Amino acid sequence: MASQSIDINVASNGRMVLPASVRKAMGLQGDAKIILTVEDDQVRLSPIGHGVSRAQALYRANAKHARTTDDFLDDRKAEAATDLGEVGSGALDRDA
């Protein structure tokens, strides 16, 4: 959608209606979620899928090596075991 300005009304309770042309340009159909970003005195609306796509693209651009979810979970389990070993040894001594 080319840049354009559209006047819309905001009700006293904060509700507003996005015109059909805007919803169509944003790819919104039916019930949808959007990201609302406030910067200084301006508001930007983005379909939530665009934020996910941007995050995925940033990850792909900055990931050092491929990792699976299982790799991540294994790392977290190892960290937890280390933490429990450090903290848990004192607790076990007190219980004995």
CYANA upper distance limits for C-alpha pairs under 8 A (distance plus 0.5 A):
  1 MET  CA     25 ALA  CA      6.43
  8 ILE  CA     16 MET  CA      7.65
  8 ILE  CA     17 VAL  CA      7.74
  8 ILE  CA     18 LEU  CA      8.19
  9 ASN  CA     16 MET  CA      6.60
  9 ASN  CA     17 VAL  CA      8.08
 10 VAL  CA     14 GLY  CA      6.22
 10 VAL  CA     15 ARG  CA      6.16
 10 VAL  CA     16 MET  CA      5.29
 10 VAL  CA     17 VAL  CA      8.45
 11 ALA  CA     15 ARG  CA      5.76
 11 ALA  CA     16 MET  CA      6.87
 18 LEU  CA     22 VAL  CA      6.79
 18 LEU  CA     23 ARG  CA      6.95
 19 PRO  CA     23 ARG  CA      6.94
 20 ALA  CA     24 LYS  CA      6.51
 21 SER  CA     25 ALA  CA      6.63
 22 VAL  CA     26 MET  CA      6.66
 23 ARG  CA     27 GLY  CA      6.63
 23 ARG  CA     28 LEU  CA      5.53
 23 ARG  CA     29 GLN  CA      7.72
 24 LYS  CA     28 LEU  CA      6.43
 24 LYS  CA     29 GLN  CA      8.01
 26 MET  CA     46 SER  CA      7.97
 26 MET  CA     47 PRO  CA      7.05
 27 GLY  CA     47 PRO  CA      8.17
 28 LEU  CA     32 ALA  CA      6.75
 28 LEU  CA     47 PRO  CA      7.88
 33 LYS  CA     47 PRO  CA      7.14
 33 LYS  CA     48 ILE  CA      6.47
 34 ILE  CA     45 LEU  CA      6.94
 34 ILE  CA     46 SER  CA      5.99
 34 ILE  CA     47 PRO  CA      4.96
 34 ILE  CA     48 ILE  CA      5.29
 35 ILE  CA     44 ARG  CA      8.49
 35 ILE  CA     45 LEU  CA      6.18
 35 ILE  CA     46 SER  CA      5.60
 35 ILE  CA     47 PRO  CA      6.63
 35 ILE  CA     48 ILE  CA      6.07
 35 ILE  CA     51 GLY  CA      8.22
 36 LEU  CA     43 VAL  CA      7.20
 36 LEU  CA     44 ARG  CA      6.24
 36 LEU  CA     45 LEU  CA      5.24
 36 LEU  CA     46 SER  CA      7.12
 37 THR  CA     43 VAL  CA      6.10
 37 THR  CA     44 ARG  CA      5.57
 37 THR  CA     45 LEU  CA      6.98
 38 VAL  CA     42 GLN  CA      6.28
 38 VAL  CA     43 VAL  CA      5.08
 38 VAL  CA     44 ARG  CA      6.98
 39 GLU  CA     43 VAL  CA      6.84
 39 GLU  CA     44 ARG  CA      8.45
 46 SER  CA     50 HIS  CA      7.14
 46 SER  CA     51 GLY  CA      7.96
 47 PRO  CA     51 GLY  CA      7.73
 48 ILE  CA     52 VAL  CA      7.13
 49 GLY  CA     53 SER  CA      6.63
 50 HIS  CA     54 ARG  CA      6.60
 51 GLY  CA     55 ALA  CA      6.68
 52 VAL  CA     56 GLN  CA      6.67
 53 SER  CA     57 ALA  CA      6.64
 54 ARG  CA     58 LEU  CA      6.66
 55 ALA  CA     59 TYR  CA      6.68
 56 GLN  CA     60 ARG  CA      6.69
 57 ALA  CA     61 ALA  CA      6.63
 58 LEU  CA     62 ASN  CA      6.63
 59 TYR  CA     63 ALA  CA      6.06
 67 ARG  CA     71 ASP  CA      6.50
 67 ARG  CA     72 PHE  CA      7.64
 68 THR  CA     72 PHE  CA      7.01
 69 THR  CA     73 LEU  CA      6.69
 70 ASP  CA     74 ASP  CA      6.51
 71 ASP  CA     75 ASP  CA      6.79
 72 PHE  CA     76 ARG  CA      6.85
 73 LEU  CA     77 LYS  CA      6.62
 74 ASP  CA     78 ALA  CA      6.70
 75 ASP  CA     79 GLU  CA      6.74
 76 ARG  CA     80 ALA  CA      6.60
 77 LYS  CA     81 ALA  CA      6.58
 78 ALA  CA     82 THR  CA      6.71
 79 GLU  CA     83 ASP  CA      6.65
 80 ALA  CA     84 LEU  CA      6.51
 81 ALA  CA     85 GLY  CA      6.48
 82 THR  CA     86 GLU  CA      6.81
 83 ASP  CA     87 VAL  CA      6.58
 83 ASP  CA     88 GLY  CA      8.33
 84 LEU  CA     88 GLY  CA      5.38
 84 LEU  CA     89 SER  CA      8.22
 85 GLY  CA     89 SER  CA      6.33
 86 GLU  CA     90 GLY  CA      8.00
 87 VAL  CA     91 ALA  CA      7.31
 88 GLY  CA     92 LEU  CA      6.57
 89 SER  CA     93 ASP  CA      6.80
 90 GLY  CA     94 ARG  CA      6.97
 91 ALA  CA     95 ASP  CA      6.86
 92 LEU  CA     96 ALA  CA      6.73
